Amino acid sequence: MRIKDNLVIWDERIFLKSLSPEDSEAYRVLRNREENRKWFFTSAEISKEDQEKWFQRYEADDDEFMFSIYEKISGRYLGAAAIYHIDHHNHRAEVGRIIVDSRAAGGKGYGKDAIRCIVDWGAENLGIKTFYAQIYTDNLPSMKSFLGCGFLEKRCGCEEELSRQVLVEKTVGQNGAF
């Protein structure tokens, strides 16, 4: 069994589990909403067929972990988040692709909970020491979540599109703890 099969990460208010084909479709539907699409660097709508092809590529990639986010008390699907661009040699990885359904659970800190879970899991299980994310500067909920997890702003790009982005980064301690 591969490490990404049947993963579950428990937290106080949420749990994360390995992305399933059904959750991949739920993620596509959330991602295609205008209020979510605008925060992705590729903001075009994704067809069901394209999502299915992406999921097949994802399943074959052992260095990318996508998690569904569920509310612990109700078992309700809230969204998804990922750790990817894993560089085992330099112990770095990107955290992102985060969507929490704002209509059902916006402003409740579930995105922050998911980030914290992924960082803890990545440090403990993959040996990642530095986590980063690229975020549009006007994506205030995402910025708040990452900064609230101890990420620091590192740099802004200077090209027109990059000037709307910020890199946030967090290095974990020896034991991976915040």
N, C-alpha and C positions, 0 to 999 in steps of 0.2 A: 504494500500500500504506500502511495506517495504521501509526503507530508501535507499536501494541500487537500487530500481527500478527507472528508468528514471532520474538518476542524471546527471546534466550537471554543469561543473565548467568552467567559462569563465576567460580568461586571455587576456593580450594585444595581443599576437601573436598566441595563441593556445586555444583550448577548449578541455576539457576532458569529456567524457560521459561514462555512465555505459557500460561495455562490453556486446555486443550482440552476439548471436550465430555466425553471419556472421563475426564479428570482431574477435571472438575467433579463427576462421579458418584462418583469415589473420595473426593473431598473431602467430599461429602455423607455418605457412609458413615462416614468418620472423625468428622465433626462430630456425627453422630447418636449416637455412643457417649456413654453417661452421663458418663464421666470427662472428656469434652471439652465436651459441651453445657452443662454447668453454668457454664462460663467465658464464655459468650456472653450479651450483654444480652437477646437473644431466645433463650430456651433450649428452645423447643418443637422436637420432631422435625420434620424437613423431608422431605416426600414426594419421590419421584422426579419427579413432574410439576411440583411447585413449584420444584425445583432446575432443571429444564429451562426453566421460565419465567424464573427469575432469570438463568440463563445467557444467554438471548436479550436481556434488558435490559442485562446486563453487556456483551455484544458490541456493543450500540448506543452505549454510553457511552465516549467517547474520553478521559474524565478519570478513569478508574478502571483500575488495572492489577492483575490477579490473576495470581500466579505459582505454578506447581507447583514443589515442592522435590524434587530428586533427589540421591541420593548419587552422587558423581562416579565412584568406583571401580567400583561395581556397576551403576549405572544404575537402582537401585531407587527407586520413588516413596516419598517420606517424608512428604509433606503439602503445605501451601500457605501463602501469605502474600500480603498486598496493600498497595498504596498507593492511597489514595482520599481523598475530601473535599478534592480538590486546589483550592487557592485561588491561582490564578496571580497575581492582583493583589498579594496579601500574601506570596507565596512560601512558603505553608504547606501541609502535607499530613499526613494521618493514616496511620500504619502499623499494620496489625493483621490481623484474621481469620487469625491464625497458628495452625496446627495442625501439630505434628510427631507422627507416630505413636509414642506412648510405648511401645507394646508391641514395636515393631521398633527404635526408635532413641532412646528417651527418655534424657535425661541426658547426651547426647553433645555438646551445644552446637550442634546444627544450627539451632535456632531463632535463636540469637544470630548465626550465620553468615548466615542469611536476612535478618535485620534489617539487618545491616551491608551486605549486597549491595544491598538495596532503598534504603537511605539514600544510598549512594554513587551508585547509578544515578539516583535522583530528583534529587540535587543536580546531577549532571553533565548529565543529559538533559532535565530539566524545570525546572531553575533553582530548585528548592526549597531554602530556607535553614533553615526551621524544620520539624521533624518532631515529631509528638506521637502519643501512644497513651493510651487510656483502659483501665485494667486494674482488675479486682477486687483489692483489697489482699491477699486470701488466695490469689491465684494466684501462688504463689511461683516456679514455673519461669518464667513470663512476666516477672515483676518482675526476677528475676535476669538474664534475657536482655537486657532493655532497659537496666537499670542497668549491665550489663557492656559495653554498647555506648556508654556515655557519656550516656545519657538521665538527666535529673534529675527528682526528684519536684517538682511545681509546686504542686499544691493538692489538697485532698480536699473533696468535697461535704459539705453539712451536712444534707441531707434523708436520710431513713432509707435508701433504696436507694443514694443517692449516697455515703453515708458508707462504703460498702463499696468505693468506687472511688477510684482515684488517677489523676491526670493526670501523665504523664511527658513530658518535652520535651527536644529536642536541637536546638541551632543549630549549623550547620556553618560552617567557615571559608570564606574567599574561594574556595579551590580545591575545596571540597566534602569535603575529607579530614577524617577523625576527628582 
